[in-house]
Amino acid sequence: MLAVPVGASGTLPSWLTEPGPGRATPVPADLLAGALRDTGNNGSAGKITNLPVPGRRPRSVVAVGIGSGTLPDLRSYVAIAVRRAQTLAEFGARRLVLPLDGVAPAGADEVRAAVEAALLAGYRFRDTSRPHPARLTEVAVVAADADDPAVGAAARAGRITAEAVAWARDLVNTPPNTKTPEWLAAQAQQRLAGLDSVTVTVLGPDELRAGGFGGVLAVGGGSASPPRVVVASYRPPGAGSDHPVLVGKGITFDTGGLSIKPTAGMREMKTDMAGGAAVLAALHAAARLELPVAVTAVVPAAENAVSGTSYRPGDVVRHVGGRTTEVLNTDAEGRMVLADALAHARLELGATVLVDVATLTGAMKSALGSRTAGLYATTDGLAQALTTAAGHAGERVWRMPLAEEYADALESTIADANNAPGNPGGTTAALFLLPFAGEVPWAHLDVAGPARAGSDDAEVVKGGTGWGARLLLRWLEAGAPVEPLPVVVD
C-alpha cells in the first residue's frame, strides 16, 4: 500500500496526481481530493483517509495529514501510516511505501526521523500461546535525495537507533518473573559484550559489599534474586579524555518493600528499570555507530521485595564514598541505588560528566504528564545541550528547578540525609542525589511519565517506550557537550 503525505489545506504532492517519467500510474486527482473533502482531511497533522483504488497498484492509498511538515508531524505521519498498514496485513498487505517528498523537503534529519518512526511504530511485544498476526514484511521510505551519502548515513543511523530502542522496550516489557537482576545483567552481557571496543563487567553481591554499595544491597536485600550492578564501557580507539557516564535505575520490580504499594500502584512496576534499559540501549547504538566518544553505562539492578531480610524504615544505609542515608520510606528505593551508582561513577570510573535516567517520582508525572521528562542539571550548558538533543530526538524535556531552599527537608538527626523528604517530590529527590555527583557536571532525567505509555501515540506504543535512549544517543553524537548546542526548532 502507499502512504501519501497531505500538507496544510489538503495540498497533495504533485507526483501522486501527475504522470511523469518512471512514475507509477497516477491516482485520479478528483477521486482522492473528493475523498479528502468527504472525510474532513484538510492536511492537519494526524488526519487520515483510507482510499481503496480498484484495479490499480497499489490497491490502497492512505492519505495522512502532515501539517506544516515539522519533525513531530513527520513522525506522526509515518507512525499512523505504519499502524494502518499493519491492520491491513491480515488481508494480504505486506509492503508499505512511505514517500517523504512532495509536501515538505526531506533531508537527512527527516529521513532519519522517518526510519526511526517506521520501525518503532511497528514494534509489538507478545508472549502468547496463539500465533502472532500477520505483519508487514517491508516498509520503504522514499526520498528524492536517497543517493546522497548523508541521507544514506541518516537512514542507517535511524535503523540502528530504532533497533536499540526496541531492545530497551523488550527489556522493559519482559515480565518480572523472568526479569531478575541476574537476568538483566545477562541480557546486557549477551547484547553488548560482542561489540567492538565494548567491555561489560557485572558486580555481584560479594563485589558490591567490597565496594560499599550499601544502597543497592539494602534495596535488594529482601529478594530471593540478589542485586547486580552492570558496568558497560565503550572506548573506541582514539577517544579523548572526556568520559561521560550514563546511570540508569534498574529496579526490576518494585513492591515498595515494607512500605508496600497498593495493588494498583504495583501493576506497572516491571517497568521500573526503564532508565537502566535506556542507558544500555544508548551505549549499544553508540558502539554500532562507532561514535568517537568514550562512554560508560552503569545500571544498579535490584528487586525491591518483601521478606524478613527487607530493609526497614529507620535503617541507616552507608553508600559508596561513605555518605549515609536514614530510611524513612522503603518505597523511595530508586534514589538509594542511584546514589551508589553516581558515587561509583565519580570516584572509581573517572566520570567527567554524569547523566542519570530514572522512573523516580510520581510527582514528576503529575507535574509534566506522560510525554515529557523532568530535567534537573547543575549547569546551564549541560541542560541546554540535553534539551537540544531532546529536540532532535523527539523526546520532550522540561527543565525543573534544583531549588536549594528545599534542602532542609532532607535533614536527618542520625545520618547525612533522609530518603523521603516530601514535596515538591521531584525536586527533593534530585536534591537527595546531588551530593553523590559531587563537583562533576550532572543532569538527572526523571522519566516517570514518558517511560510508560497507556496507548499508542505517534512512534510511541503501549507499554515500555524506551524513552531516553534516543536523547542520550543524540547527545553522544554531538560529543556529549556540557556547553550549549545550536537550538533546533521543530
C-alpha positions in Angstrom: 0.0 0.0 0.0 1.0 3.6 -0.5 1.0 6.4 2.1 0.5 9.9 0.9 1.6 13.0 3.0 -1.1 15.7 2.8 0.0 19.2 3.5 -1.8 22.1 5.1 -5.1 22.9 3.4 -5.2 19.5 1.8 -2.2 20.1 -0.5 -1.3 16.8 -2.4 2.2 16.1 -3.7 2.3 16.6 -7.5 3.9 13.2 -8.2 0.7 11.5 -7.0 -1.7 13.0 -9.5 0.5 13.9 -12.4 2.1 11.5 -14.9 5.8 11.6 -15.5 8.8 9.5 -16.5 9.3 6.5 -14.3 6.2 7.2 -12.2 3.5 4.6 -11.3 0.1 5.0 -12.7 -1.2 8.2 -11.0 -4.2 8.1 -8.7 -7.1 10.3 -10.2 -6.8 13.7 -8.5 -10.5 14.2 -8.3 -11.1 10.8 -6.7 -8.6 11.5 -3.9 -9.4 15.1 -3.5 -13.1 14.2 -3.1 -12.3 11.6 -0.5 -10.3 14.0 1.4 -13.1 16.6 1.4 -15.7 14.0 2.5 -13.7 12.9 5.5 -12.6 16.4 6.5 -9.0 15.6 5.9 -7.6 19.1 5.5 -4.0 18.1 6.0 -3.8 18.9 9.7 -1.4 16.6 11.5 -2.8 13.2 12.2 -5.8 13.3 9.9 -6.2 10.1 7.9 -8.2 8.9 4.9 -8.0 5.3 3.7 -8.9 5.1 0.0 -9.2 1.7 -1.9 -8.2 2.1 -5.6 -9.7 -0.8 -7.5 -7.7 -2.1 -10.5 -4.6 -0.2 -9.7 -1.3 -0.8 -7.9 -1.1 0.0 -5.1 -4.7 -1.1 -4.4 -4.9 1.1 -1.3 -3.8 4.7 -0.6 -3.6 6.1 2.9 -3.6 9.9 2.9 -2.2 11.2 6.2 -2.1 14.9 7.2 1.4 16.1 7.8 0.5 19.7 8.8 3.4 22.1 8.4 5.9 19.3 7.9 7.8 19.7 11.2 9.7 16.6 12.5 7.0 15.8 15.0 4.4 16.0 12.3 6.6 13.8 10.1 6.9 11.2 12.8 3.2 11.2 13.3 2.5 10.8 9.5 4.9 7.8 9.4 3.6 6.1 12.5 -0.1 6.5 11.5 0.6 5.0 8.1 2.5 2.1 9.5 -0.1 1.3 12.0 -2.9 1.5 9.4 -0.9 -0.8 7.1 -0.3 -3.3 9.9 -4.1 -3.6 10.3 -4.4 -4.5 6.6 -1.6 -7.1 6.8 -4.1 -9.8 7.8 -5.9 -9.1 4.5 -2.7 -9.5 2.5 -0.9 -6.2 2.7 2.9 -6.9 3.0 4.6 -3.8 1.8 4.2 -0.1 2.6 5.7 2.7 0.6 6.3 5.9 2.6 7.2 8.9 0.3 8.6 11.9 2.2 8.9 14.4 -0.7 6.2 16.4 -2.3 4.8 18.4 0.7 7.9 19.1 2.8 11.6 18.9 2.0 13.2 15.6 3.1 16.8 15.8 4.0 18.9 13.7 6.3 17.1 14.7 9.5 13.7 13.9 8.0 14.9 10.5 6.6 16.4 9.5 10.0 13.2 10.5 11.9 11.0 8.6 9.4 13.1 5.4 9.6 13.0 5.6 13.4 9.3 6.2 13.5 8.5 3.5 11.0 10.4 0.8 12.9 9.2 2.0 16.4 5.6 2.4 15.4 5.5 -1.2 14.2 7.0 -2.6 17.4 5.0 -5.1 19.4 5.8 -7.3 22.4 3.9 -10.5 22.7 4.2 -13.6 24.8 1.1 -15.6 23.9 0.2 -19.2 23.0 -1.6 -18.0 19.9 0.2 -17.4 16.6 1.3 -13.9 16.0 -0.9 -12.0 13.5 0.4 -11.3 10.0 2.8 -8.4 9.8 4.3 -6.1 7.1 7.5 -7.6 5.7 8.8 -4.3 4.2 8.5 -0.6 4.7 10.1 1.5 2.0 11.0 5.1 2.9 11.3 7.1 -0.4 13.2 10.4 -0.6 14.3 12.3 -3.6 17.9 12.6 -2.3 18.3 8.9 -1.4 21.6 8.8 -3.3 23.1 11.5 -1.1 25.7 9.8 1.2 24.4 11.9 4.1 20.9 10.7 3.6 22.1 7.1 3.4 24.0 7.5 6.6 21.0 9.1 8.3 18.8 6.1 7.3 21.4 3.7 8.8 21.6 5.8 11.9 17.8 5.7 12.2 17.7 2.0 11.8 20.4 1.4 14.4 18.7 3.8 16.8 15.3 2.2 16.4 16.8 -1.3 16.9 18.4 -0.1 20.2 15.2 1.5 21.4 13.3 -1.7 20.5 15.8 -3.7 22.7 15.2 -1.3 25.5 11.4 -1.8 25.1 11.9 -5.6 25.2 13.8 -5.3 28.4 11.2 -3.0 30.0 8.2 -5.2 28.8 9.7 -8.5 29.9 7.6 -9.9 32.8 9.1 -9.7 36.3 9.0 -13.4 36.9 11.7 -13.6 34.2 13.4 -10.2 34.7 15.5 -10.7 37.8 18.7 -8.6 38.3 20.8 -11.6 37.2 18.7 -11.9 34.0 19.0 -8.2 33.2 22.8 -8.4 33.7 23.0 -11.4 31.4 21.0 -9.6 28.7 23.5 -6.7 28.8 26.4 -9.1 28.5 24.8 -11.0 25.7 23.9 -7.9 23.7 26.9 -5.7 24.3 30.0 -7.8 25.0 30.4 -8.8 21.4 30.6 -5.3 20.1 33.9 -3.7 19.1 35.5 -1.6 21.9 32.9 -2.6 24.5 33.5 -4.3 27.8 30.9 -5.4 30.3 31.5 -6.0 34.0 28.9 -7.3 36.3 29.3 -6.8 40.1 27.7 -9.4 42.2 26.9 -9.4 45.9 30.5 -10.0 47.0 31.8 -7.2 44.8 29.0 -4.9 46.0 29.9 -5.5 49.6 33.5 -4.9 48.9 32.7 -1.7 47.0 30.4 -0.2 49.7 27.2 -0.4 47.6 25.0 -0.1 50.7 22.0 1.3 48.9 21.9 -1.4 46.3 22.4 -4.1 48.9 19.7 -2.7 51.2 17.1 -2.4 48.4 17.9 -5.8 47.0 18.2 -7.5 50.4 14.6 -8.6 50.6 14.6 -10.5 47.3 15.5 -14.1 46.6 17.2 -12.7 43.5 20.4 -10.9 44.7 21.2 -7.5 43.2 23.8 -6.7 40.5 25.5 -3.6 39.1 26.2 -3.6 35.4 29.1 -1.5 34.1 29.3 -1.4 30.3 32.0 0.7 28.8 32.6 1.7 25.2 36.0 3.1 24.5 36.9 3.4 20.8 40.5 3.9 19.6 41.5 7.5 19.7 38.8 8.5 22.2 39.7 11.6 24.1 39.9 12.1 27.9 36.3 13.1 28.2 34.3 10.3 29.9 30.5 10.8 30.1 28.9 8.2 32.4 25.2 7.3 32.0 23.5 5.9 35.1 20.1 4.2 34.8 17.8 3.0 37.5 17.4 -0.8 37.3 14.7 -1.8 39.7 13.4 -5.0 38.1 10.3 -5.0 40.2 9.2 -2.7 42.9 6.7 -3.8 45.6 7.6 -0.8 47.7 9.3 -3.0 50.2 7.9 -2.9 53.7 6.3 0.4 52.8 4.3 -1.7 50.4 2.4 -0.3 47.4 -1.3 -0.9 46.8 -2.0 -3.4 44.1 -2.9 -0.8 41.5 0.3 1.0 42.1 2.3 -2.2 41.7 1.0 -3.4 38.4 3.4 -1.5 36.2 6.4 -1.9 38.3 8.1 -4.3 36.0 8.9 -1.1 34.1 10.8 0.5 37.0 14.1 -0.4 35.3 13.3 1.7 32.2 16.1 4.1 33.0 18.6 1.3 33.0 17.3 0.0 29.7 17.6 3.4 28.1 21.3 3.9 29.1 22.2 0.4 27.9 20.4 1.0 24.6 22.2 4.3 24.1 25.5 2.7 24.6 24.6 -0.1 22.2 23.7 2.3 19.5 26.8 4.5 20.1 29.0 1.4 19.7 27.3 0.3 16.5 27.6 3.8 15.1 31.2 3.8 16.1 30.9 7.2 17.7 34.3 8.7 18.6 33.5 9.3 22.3 34.2 7.1 25.3 31.1 6.4 27.3 30.1 4.1 30.2 26.6 2.9 31.3 26.1 1.9 34.9 22.9 0.1 35.9 22.3 -0.7 39.6 19.8 -3.6 39.3 17.8 -4.8 42.3 14.3 -6.2 43.1 12.6 -4.3 45.9 10.7 -7.2 47.6 9.2 -8.0 50.9 10.7 -10.6 53.3 12.4 -11.0 56.6 15.6 -9.6 55.2 14.0 -6.4 53.7 15.5 -3.1 54.6 13.3 -1.2 57.1 12.1 2.3 57.8 14.5 3.5 60.4 17.6 1.8 59.0 20.7 3.9 58.2 22.5 2.9 55.0 26.1 3.7 54.1 26.7 4.4 50.3 29.7 4.3 48.1 32.0 7.0 49.3 30.7 6.9 52.9 27.7 9.2 52.8 24.8 7.8 54.9 21.0 7.8 54.5 18.3 7.4 57.1 15.5 5.3 55.5 12.1 6.8 56.1 10.3 5.0 53.3 11.4 1.8 51.6 9.4 2.8 48.5 11.9 5.6 47.9 14.3 2.9 46.7 15.3 4.3 43.3 17.4 7.1 44.8 19.1 4.6 47.1 20.6 2.6 44.2 21.3 5.7 42.0 23.2 7.2 44.9 25.7 4.3 44.9 26.0 4.3 41.1 26.6 8.0 40.8 29.3 7.9 43.5 30.9 4.9 41.9 31.0 6.6 38.6 32.5 9.7 40.1 35.0 8.1 42.4 36.0 4.9 40.6 35.2 5.4 36.9 36.6 8.9 36.4 33.4 10.4 35.0 33.8 13.9 33.6 30.0 14.4 33.2 27.1 12.4 34.7 23.6 11.9 33.4 21.1 9.6 35.1 17.8 8.4 33.9 15.2 7.1 36.3 11.4 6.5 36.8 11.9 8.2 40.1 8.9 10.1 41.3 5.1 10.1 40.7 5.3 13.8 41.4 7.1 14.3 38.0 4.3 12.6 36.2 1.8 14.7 38.0 3.7 17.9 37.1 4.5 17.2 33.4 2.2 14.4 32.3 3.1 11.2 30.3 5.0 12.6 27.4 7.6 14.9 29.0 10.5 14.2 31.3 11.7 16.4 34.1 15.3 17.7 33.6 17.5 18.8 36.5 21.0 20.0 35.9 23.9 21.6 37.8 25.0 23.7 34.8 23.0 25.7 32.2 25.2 24.4 29.4 24.5 20.8 30.1 20.8 21.5 30.5 20.7 23.2 27.1 22.8 20.6 25.4 20.4 17.9 26.6 17.4 19.9 25.7 18.7 20.4 22.2 19.4 16.7 21.8 15.9 16.0 23.0 14.5 18.3 20.3 16.4 16.3 17.6 15.3 13.0 19.1 11.6 13.8 19.5 11.7 13.2 23.3 10.5 16.2 25.2 12.1 17.5 28.4 11.3 20.4 30.7 13.9 21.9 32.9 12.9 21.9 36.6 14.4 24.0 39.4 17.2 22.4 41.5 15.9 24.7 44.3 18.2 24.8 47.3 15.5 26.2 49.6 14.1 22.7 49.9 17.4 21.2 51.0 16.4 21.4 54.7 13.7 18.8 54.1 16.5 16.2 53.7 17.9 16.7 57.1 18.3 13.8 59.5 19.4 13.8 63.1 21.3 10.5 62.7 22.5 10.4 59.1 23.7 12.7 56.4 20.2 12.8 54.8 16.8 11.1 54.8 15.4 9.4 51.7 11.8 10.7 51.9 12.0 14.5 52.3 8.5 15.1 50.9 7.2 17.7 48.4 8.0 19.0 45.9 8.8 15.4 45.3 10.7 15.6 42.1 12.9 18.4 43.3 13.7 16.9 46.7 14.6 13.6 45.0 17.0 15.4 42.8 18.5 17.3 45.8 19.0 13.9 47.5 21.1 12.7 44.6 23.1 15.9 44.1 25.9 15.2 46.7 26.7 11.9 45.1 27.6 13.6 41.9 30.0 15.9 43.7 31.5 18.6 41.6 31.1 16.7 38.3 28.6 18.3 35.9 25.4 16.3 36.4 21.9 16.0 34.9 19.0 14.0 36.2 16.2 12.9 33.9 13.0 11.9 35.8 11.1 9.8 33.2 8.3 8.5 35.4 5.8 9.8 32.8 7.2 9.0 29.3 8.9 5.7 30.2 5.5 4.0 30.0 2.6 4.5 27.6 -1.0 3.6 28.1 -1.8 3.8 24.4 -0.2 4.2 21.0 0.8 7.8 20.1 2.9 8.5 17.0 6.0 6.2 17.2 5.4 5.5 20.9 3.5 2.3 21.5 1.6 1.0 24.5 3.9 -0.4 27.2 7.6 0.4 27.7 8.7 3.2 25.4 12.5 3.1 25.6 12.3 6.8 26.3 15.7 8.5 26.8 17.8 6.2 24.6 17.4 8.5 21.5 18.0 11.7 23.5 21.2 10.3 25.1 22.4 9.0 21.7 21.9 12.4 20.1 23.8 14.0 22.9 26.7 11.5 22.5 26.7 12.1 18.7 27.3 15.8 19.4 30.3 14.8 21.6 28.5 14.7 25.0 28.9 18.5 25.5 28.4 20.4 28.7 28.1 23.6 26.8 25.1 24.8 24.7 24.4 23.4 21.2 22.7 25.2 18.3 19.0 25.2 19.0 16.8 23.0 16.8 13.3 24.4 16.1 10.6 21.9 15.1 
